[in-house]
Amino acid sequence: MDVIDDSSSDVYDNKLNILQASNKTGTPNTTIYGYQQTLPIAQITGITYAQLMQIFNLPATPTGYLGLDIVTKSDADKDSGTENALINALDNFRM
C-alpha cells in the first residue's frame, strides 16, 4: 500500500517535535508541546509558529514556546490543583 503524505514539516523543536507543518494547500498548523515536551497540548490551524510567538511576545526560536503559560503549567501538573491551573491556562489560551 502506498502512503501519500500531503504535508510538509517546517519547524521542529530541540526534541524533534514538529512545531509547524503545512498541508498541501500551504495552510500552516502549529502544535505546542507540554509535559516536558512529550505530549501535544494545543494545535492551532492557520497560523505559523512565528506568528504565534509574536502574539505572545516570545522569541520564534525552536524553544521559544516553552515560555508559554500553558507549557509551564503542564510541566508543573502533578495533582488536581495544578491540573485545574492548567485547564484555566488552556481556556485563556483559546481566547
C-alpha positions as CSV (number, residue, x, y, z in Angstrom):
1,M,0.0,0.0,0.0
2,D,1.4,3.4,-1.0
3,V,1.2,6.2,1.6
4,I,0.8,9.7,0.2
5,D,2.0,12.5,2.5
6,D,0.4,15.8,1.5
7,S,2.0,17.8,4.3
8,S,5.4,19.3,4.9
9,S,7.1,19.8,8.3
10,D,8.6,23.2,8.6
11,V,9.7,23.8,12.2
12,Y,11.0,21.4,14.8
13,D,11.9,22.0,18.5
14,N,15.0,20.7,20.2
15,K,13.3,17.4,20.9
16,L,12.5,17.0,17.2
17,N,8.7,17.6,17.9
18,I,7.0,19.1,14.8
19,L,6.0,22.6,15.8
20,Q,4.8,23.7,12.4
21,A,3.6,21.7,9.4
22,S,1.8,22.9,6.3
23,N,-0.8,20.9,4.4
24,K,-0.7,20.6,0.6
25,T,-2.5,24.0,0.2
26,G,0.1,25.7,2.3
27,T,-2.1,26.2,5.4
28,P,0.2,26.1,8.5
29,N,-0.7,24.0,11.6
30,T,1.2,24.8,14.7
31,T,1.5,22.4,17.6
32,I,2.5,23.2,21.1
33,Y,4.0,20.5,23.3
34,G,3.8,20.3,27.1
35,Y,4.6,17.8,29.9
36,Q,8.3,18.3,29.5
37,Q,7.9,18.4,25.6
38,T,6.4,14.9,25.5
39,L,2.8,15.5,24.5
40,P,0.9,17.9,22.3
41,I,-1.3,20.2,24.4
42,A,-2.6,22.7,21.7
43,Q,-2.9,22.8,17.9
44,I,-3.6,25.9,16.0
45,T,-4.6,25.9,12.3
46,G,-4.0,28.8,10.1
47,I,-1.1,30.5,11.9
48,T,2.6,29.9,11.7
49,Y,4.8,29.2,14.7
50,A,6.5,32.6,14.3
51,Q,3.2,34.4,14.2
52,L,2.0,32.6,17.4
53,M,5.3,33.5,19.2
54,Q,4.9,37.1,18.1
55,I,1.4,37.3,19.6
56,F,2.8,36.2,22.9
57,N,5.9,38.4,22.6
58,L,8.2,35.3,22.7
59,P,11.2,34.5,20.6
60,A,10.4,32.4,17.5
61,T,13.2,30.1,18.3
62,P,12.7,26.3,18.5
63,T,12.3,26.5,22.2
64,G,10.6,29.9,22.5
65,Y,7.2,28.3,23.1
66,L,8.5,26.9,26.4
67,G,7.7,30.3,27.8
68,L,4.0,30.0,27.2
69,D,1.9,29.8,30.3
70,I,0.2,26.6,29.1
71,V,3.5,24.9,28.7
72,T,4.8,25.9,32.2
73,K,1.5,24.9,33.7
74,S,1.6,21.5,32.0
75,D,5.2,20.9,33.2
76,A,4.0,21.6,36.8
77,D,0.9,19.4,36.6
78,K,1.1,16.8,39.3
79,D,-2.2,17.0,41.2
80,S,-5.8,18.2,40.9
81,G,-4.8,21.8,42.0
82,T,-2.1,22.1,39.3
83,E,-4.3,20.4,36.8
84,N,-7.0,23.0,37.4
85,A,-4.4,25.7,36.9
86,L,-3.5,24.1,33.5
87,I,-7.2,23.9,32.5
88,N,-7.6,27.6,33.3
89,A,-4.5,28.4,31.3
90,L,-5.7,26.4,28.3
91,D,-9.1,28.2,28.5
92,N,-7.3,31.5,28.5
93,F,-5.1,30.4,25.6
94,R,-8.2,29.6,23.5
95,M,-9.5,33.2,23.8
